[in-house]
Amino acid sequence: MSRPFRFGVNFLTPAPADEWRAKCRRAEELGYDVLLVADHLGMPAPFPSLVAAAEATERPRLGTFVLNAGFWNPALLAREIATTDGLTGGRLEVGLGAGYVRAEHEAAGLPWGSPGERVDHLAHTVRELRRLYADETLQGQLAQKDGPPLLIGGNGERVLRLAAEEGASVAFTGARSAPGAPGTLLALSAEEFGARIARYEEFERAAGGPPAERNLLLQLVQLTEDRAEAVAALTERSPHLTPAQVLALPILAVGTLDEVARQLLAQREQFGCSYLTVLEPYMEAFAPVIRALRGR
């Protein structure tokens, strides 16, 4: 049986306190289940933003989507998580990834490292968090006894294996790094995405634990009668894909309300992606889809 849908919105734009709380309340009104904050320079700082979101809302869970592990020392991160979990009344979920934007590390004066080194640090961070949550000092702050649920996001083999072993949720990026262009991502075709799902399932079977919730970030949401026109700019930027492949991308929610709802239901059946996240600019546009899918 498929998992029930959950819907998240990933906030990207800093705002004054009143405006921030207002958009969090609006997301709650629209039916979003999780309010999320990214971890990029120039965007809101995740943890204080989530505390403010908790004060403004009652129902939604609150999460990071996703923390760049390279920005964080595990011990200091554990302190941030424990305090935020306590201040949000146990509504916190922690998303972690290896990071993919070299320029941000350089701007922050932090080492970039090879892909392998970044994944090593991500794995070390995950395991240290598990250990540190048992510390008496942190235990007194955590509202969730064993620490907040962990979401691990990525696309590579080692990250997917780590997610299968350690995550309550796994976030599939739906994209891969462009060869020779660090920080640039190319969308995965539906066939490529399906292959990544199949590979993850191999890791999950080997891990032997309970199946993780599967998340997909929808990169574009547009309710329209003209799907081809809506994705024309993306088609021009995606020479590795045919126009038909662009229209079939799992990371797009483009078409009439009925077309989008049927697509996302089919993707839940095919790929198991029941936790759907949209970017802040599409928060309002996606609300009718939430209503159409709620309870299905």
N, C-alpha and C positions, 0 to 999 in steps of 0.2 A: 504493500500500500504506500502511495506517495505521501510525503510529509505535507502538512498544511503550509501554505505560503506564509512567508514573513517578508515585510517590505522595509527597506532602509533608505534614508536619504543622507548623502555625504556632503556636509557643509564645507565650503571652500573659501568663503568671503568673510573677512573680519568685519565686525560691526560694533557700534556703541552698545552699551549694556541694554538699553530699552529695545533697540532694534533686534539685537541678538535674541532676547527672550521672546519677542513677538514672533520671530520666524520659527522658533522652536515650538511655540504654542500653535502656530499655524500648521506645522508638520503633524502635530498630534491631532489637530482637528481633521486633517485630510486622511488620517488613518494609518500613518506610518508607525511601524512597530519599533524601529530602532533609529535613533538620532546619532549620526556618526560625524567624526571630525578627522580630516586627513592630517598628515605629518610632513608638510613641505614648508620650506622657508617662504615667507610672504603670505602664508595662510594662518588662520587662528592657531594658537598654541592648544594642543589637544586637551590637556587635563583641566585647566581652569575653565575652558569653554564647556566641557561636559558638566562640571559642577554647576555652572550657571544654567545650563539646559535642564538639569535636574530640578533646580529651584523653580523653573518656569513651567514645568510639566508634571504630570502625575503618572501616566501609563507607560510611555515608551521606555525601552531599554536604551542604554547609552554606550557608544563604543568608539574605538579608534580604528580608522580604516585607511591604511594600516600604518602603525608605527614603523619608522625606518630604524631597524635594529642598530644600524651603524651610528645613529645619533646618540645612543644610550649606553651608559654603563649599567649592567644588570642590577647591581645593588641599589643605585639611585633610582632606576626604573621601578624596582619593587616597592620602594618607599612611595613614589608617585602613585602607583597603582593602589597600594593599600589605603592611602589617605583618600584617594578619589572614590574607591569602593565604599569606604565608610561614609563619606560626605554625600554620596548619591543613594544611600540606603540599599546597597547591594544590587543596583541596577546596571553595574558596569560589565561590559564585555571588552576583552583586549584583543585587538587585531595586530599582528606582527608580520613584517616582510623583510626581505634582505636589502631593499633599496635599489634604485636603478638610475638615479640622477647624479652623475658625477659632479656637475657644477655646484650642487648644493653642498656636498661634502667639502669641496674646495673653498666655497664661500664661508663655511663654518670653521675652516681650519682643521678638518678631520680627515684622517686617512681614508682613501677610497678603496683600495684593495682589489684583488682579482675577484671574479665571480665566485670562485671556490672559497676565498677568504671571507667574503661577505656572507656566504651561506654558513660557513663555520661559525661566524659570530652570531648569526641568527640561531643556530642550533644550541650554542653555548648559552645564549640569553634565555631561551625557552627552558632549558634544564636548570639554570640557576634560579629562574623565577619559581619553579616548582620547589626547589630546595629552600629558598628564602621565605616562601609563604609560611613555612613551618616555624619560622623564628618567632619567639614569644612577643617581641616588640611589634612585629607586623601583624601577628595574630590578633592583638588587641585592637587593631585598626580595621581589619578586614570585616566587612559585613557578610561576605560569603566565605564560609569556613575554609574551603580548600582553594580559595582565590577565584577571581572571575573566570568565566569560560574563555577559552583561548581559540581565536581564529587565526589561521596561518594562510597567507596569501602568496601566490606565485604561479609559476608555469614550469620551471625546470624539474628535472628528475629528483634531485636531492631535496628540494623544498616540498614537492608533493609527497615524498616518502616521509619527511618529518611531519607534515600535516596529518598523514595517515596514522602515525605513531602517537602524536601528541595533541592534536587539535580536536576541539568539540565541533569546530566548523572549518571548512576549507574554502578559500576564495580563489576561483579560477580567473586569471586575468583576461583570457580571451585574446591575448596578443603575445608576441615574442619580440625580442630585441632585433632591430635592424642590423644586418651585418655591417661593420665598420662605422656605425653611427650610434655610439653610446647615448642612452637616454631617449632614443627614438624607437617607438613601438609600431609593429606591423600587425594588423588584425589577423587572427587565425580564421581560416575558412571553417565552415561547419564540419567538414571532414577532418581537418586538423584538430579542431576543438574536441570532436568525438574521440580522436586517438589519445588526446591528453586525459580525457575522462577515463578511458579504458585503462590507461597506464596507472592512473591513480587507483582504480579499483583493484589492480594487481597488488599495489602496496597495501591497500586497506585489508585485503584478504590475508596477506602475509602478517600484518600487524595483529590480526585476530581480535581486535576490540570492537566496540559498538560502532556502527556506521556513523560517520560525521555528517552534519548538515552541510549542504553544498551551496555556495554563494556564487552569484554571477553579477558583475557590475555592468549595467546597461549604459553604453557610452553615448547613445542618442535616443531621445524619445520625441516622436512627432506623430500626432494623429492627423492623418491626411488621406485624401483619395488618390494622390499621385506619389506612389512610393519611389519611383525612379527619379523624379525631380527632387525629392527630399534627400536622397543620398548621392546626388550628382557630384557634389564637391568631394565627398569621400571616395567616390569611384575614380575621380581624377587623381587623387592622392594614393591610390592603391593599385599600381600597375601590376602587382603580383596576383591580382584577382580579376576575374571576369565580372562584368556587370551583374550577371546572374548570381555569382558567388557573393558579391557585395550585398545584394538584396537578401541573401540567405544567412548573413552573419548572425550568430547567436547574440552578439552584443548590441544589436540594434532592435529597437521597439518602434517600428515605423509602419504606418498603414492606418486603416480604419480601426475603430475601437474593437470591432469583432475580430479583425485580422490579427491585431496585436494580442488580444486575449487568447485566441486559438494558438498562436505561435508560442506563447509562454507556457500554456498548458502542455503543448506538445514537447517543448524543451524540458519541462519537469519530468515528463514520462520518459523521454529519450536519455537525458543527461542527468536527471536527478536534482536539477537546480531549483530548489524551492525557496531560497532566500535571495531576493532580488533587490539590488541597490541601484539607485539613480543618483546622478550628480545634482547638486543644488539648483542649477538653472532649469532643470526639468521637473522640479518638485510639483509644481501645479499641473503641468501637462500630464503627469503620470497618475494623478489622483483618480480620474475616471477608470483607469485600468485596475487600480486597487479595488475600487467598488465592484468592478465586473468580476474580478477573480476571488474576492473575499468569500471564504467558505467553500471554494471549489477545489 
